[in-house]
Amino acid sequence: MEIAFTLKQGNILAVTGPSGAGKTTLLKQIAGLINPQFGKITFDGQVWFDDATKKSFSPQLRNTGFVFQDYALFPHFTVEENLSFALAKEDDKSIVTELLEATGLTQLSGRKPFQLSGGQQQRVALARALVRKPRLLLLDEPFAALDYAMRYSLQALLLKFRQQFGFSIVIVTHDVGELFRLADQVVVMDHGKIEKAGTPVEVFVKEDVSSQDFIIHGEVLTCTQQNNQLHVSALIENKIRTLTLPLHFETELIPGKNFTLHYPLDSAQIRLINPS
């Protein structure tokens, strides 16, 4: 792998790309679960790995939280025991109670993972990752198996926790809507390398002068008709925008769905408007 990027404190970096591109491997290297063959990993001025000096911090010393795609909960532990297991001996146990309340899991604290729905298990996994108040949260497609409503709810919860605890996030995702909702920065990986990098709009919204197309990626929030036009509220570049489109787009723009529009730049029928 040949990867280099810088993440600002408190920001969210989304990592995307085809299967086998090395995205999960990158998260494991940052967490210290595996070591890179060469290179250097530095976080907040602290060197976590450096092949030149043979320095490598253990995962416990890196203070990261990791949420796997399959949740990785302990099957024989209750919800509360899963969270408590992540605590260090000197840690304040009240954080477990606080996180159970914040994630709506208090009434489920005595249940085991097999007694929970997928969304409930994901909330347990997220809460457990936050028990030690990590400085960096690593998420490997955490919401991929959930329906739209649950994904949206947990994404909102994640943003709430980031504001509360002030951690940075690296998230692997294939969901463009999720990427635009959450990410400050994006890297697109393929074959262990970064193919593109920038803000979501820099990576996914572009003007192709040769074909005279305007390409927009986003997620539909609402779609209404007015004055023989469609007024579409959509999540684009981490902000809610309004698209004004011809009526014939209506069948394609269903709330909750991701969309891509290709439209001639000289057309007056498409406008991207910032809400006042």
Rosetta blueprint (number, residue, H / E / L):
1 M L
2 E E
3 I L
4 A L
5 F L
6 T L
7 L L
8 K L
9 Q L
10 G L
11 N L
12 I E
13 L E
14 A E
15 V E
16 T E
17 G L
18 P L
19 S L
20 G L
21 A L
22 G L
23 K H
24 T H
25 T H
26 L H
27 L H
28 K H
29 Q H
30 I H
31 A H
32 G L
33 L L
34 I L
35 N L
36 P L
37 Q L
38 F L
39 G L
40 K E
41 I E
42 T E
43 F E
44 D L
45 G L
46 Q E
47 V E
48 W E
49 F E
50 D E
51 D L
52 A L
53 T L
54 K L
55 K E
56 S E
57 F L
58 S L
59 P H
60 Q H
61 L H
62 R H
63 N L
64 T E
65 G E
66 F E
67 V E
68 F L
69 Q L
70 D L
71 Y L
72 A L
73 L L
74 F L
75 P L
76 H L
77 F L
78 T L
79 V H
80 E H
81 E H
82 N H
83 L H
84 S H
85 F H
86 A L
87 L L
88 A L
89 K L
90 E L
91 D L
92 D L
93 K L
94 S H
95 I H
96 V H
97 T H
98 E H
99 L H
100 L H
101 E H
102 A H
103 T L
104 G L
105 L L
106 T H
107 Q H
108 L H
109 S L
110 G L
111 R L
112 K L
113 P H
114 F H
115 Q H
116 L L
117 S L
118 G H
119 G H
120 Q H
121 Q H
122 Q H
123 R H
124 V H
125 A H
126 L H
127 A H
128 R H
129 A H
130 L H
131 V L
132 R L
133 K L
134 P L
135 R L
136 L E
137 L E
138 L E
139 L E
140 D E
141 E L
142 P L
143 F L
144 A L
145 A L
146 L L
147 D L
148 Y H
149 A H
150 M H
151 R H
152 Y H
153 S H
154 L H
155 Q H
156 A H
157 L H
158 L H
159 L H
160 K H
161 F H
162 R H
163 Q H
164 Q H
165 F H
166 G L
167 F L
168 S E
169 I E
170 V E
171 I E
172 V E
173 T L
174 H L
175 D L
176 V H
177 G H
178 E H
179 L H
180 F H
181 R H
182 L H
183 A L
184 D L
185 Q E
186 V E
187 V E
188 V E
189 M E
190 D E
191 H L
192 G L
193 K E
194 I E
195 E E
196 K E
197 A E
198 G E
199 T L
200 P H
201 V H
202 E H
203 V H
204 F H
205 V L
206 K E
207 E E
208 D E
209 V L
210 S L
211 S L
212 Q L
213 D E
214 F E
215 I E
216 I E
217 H E
218 G E
219 E E
220 V E
221 L E
222 T E
223 C E
224 T E
225 Q E
226 Q E
227 N L
228 N L
229 Q E
230 L E
231 H E
232 V E
233 S E
234 A E
235 L E
236 I E
237 E L
238 N L
239 K E
240 I E
241 R E
242 T E
243 L E
244 T E
245 L E
246 P L
247 L H
248 H H
249 F H
250 E H
251 T H
252 E H
253 L L
254 I L
255 P L
256 G L
257 K L
258 N E
259 F E
260 T E
261 L E
262 H E
263 Y E
264 P E
265 L L
266 D L
267 S L
268 A L
269 Q L
270 I L
271 R E
272 L E
273 I E
274 N L
275 P L
276 S L
